[in-house]
Amino acid sequence: MEYILGALAVYKLLQVADLLLPKEPMTWVKVVAGIVASYAISFLVDIENMVLGGLVIATLAGACHAVLRCLTLMGDMAFRKSLK
């Protein structure tokens, strides 16, 4: 459960940081920030194996971002098709 909550916290942290920045950061900056935030959450939650915990949290946060992005793009595509 700590992994899922940590992944959602990392995802939301990166989403809020992306909204607050005036310019779109490069992709590698987002990836590195996500990994650093994952290890920070892993440390704060006090997961036993911090190395594995940080990787799991980063992977789950990336999967959450990918699924939500895919659903958004599919919704946009369906909306555009309905206008034609």
C-alpha positions in Angstrom: 0.0 0.0 0.0 2.9 2.3 0.7 4.2 1.8 -2.8 0.8 2.8 -4.4 0.4 5.9 -2.2 4.0 6.9 -2.8 3.6 6.5 -6.5 0.5 8.7 -6.5 2.2 11.3 -4.4 5.2 11.4 -6.8 2.8 11.6 -9.8 0.9 14.5 -8.3 4.1 16.2 -7.2 5.5 16.2 -10.7 2.1 17.2 -12.1 1.9 20.2 -9.8 5.5 21.2 -10.4 4.9 21.0 -14.2 1.9 23.3 -13.9 3.8 25.8 -11.7 6.9 26.1 -14.0 6.6 28.9 -16.6 8.3 26.8 -19.3 7.9 23.1 -20.2 10.9 21.2 -18.8 12.8 18.7 -20.9 11.7 15.0 -20.6 14.9 13.9 -19.0 14.5 16.5 -16.3 11.1 15.1 -15.5 12.4 11.5 -15.3 15.3 12.4 -13.0 13.0 14.5 -10.8 10.6 11.5 -10.6 13.3 9.2 -9.6 14.7 11.6 -7.0 11.2 12.2 -5.6 10.6 8.4 -5.5 13.7 7.8 -3.4 12.7 10.7 -1.1 9.2 9.2 -0.6 10.8 5.8 -0.1 13.0 7.3 2.6 10.1 9.3 4.3 7.7 6.3 4.3 10.6 4.2 5.8 10.4 1.3 3.4 12.8 -1.6 4.4 14.7 -1.9 1.1 15.0 1.7 -0.1 16.7 0.9 -3.4 14.0 -1.5 -4.5 11.3 0.7 -3.0 12.4 3.8 -4.9 12.4 1.8 -8.2 9.0 0.4 -7.5 7.5 3.8 -6.7 9.1 5.4 -9.8 7.8 2.5 -12.0 4.3 2.8 -10.6 4.3 6.6 -11.0 5.4 6.2 -14.6 2.7 3.6 -15.3 0.1 5.8 -13.7 1.2 8.7 -15.9 1.2 6.5 -19.0 -2.3 5.1 -18.4 -3.8 8.5 -17.7 -2.1 10.1 -20.7 -3.3 7.3 -22.9 -6.9 7.7 -21.7 -6.7 11.5 -22.2 -5.4 11.0 -25.8 -8.1 8.4 -26.6 -10.8 10.8 -25.2 -9.4 13.7 -27.4 -9.4 11.4 -30.4 -13.0 10.3 -29.8 -14.1 13.9 -29.4 -12.4 14.9 -32.6 -14.1 12.1 -34.5 -17.5 13.1 -33.1 -17.0 16.6 -34.5 -16.5 15.4 -38.1 
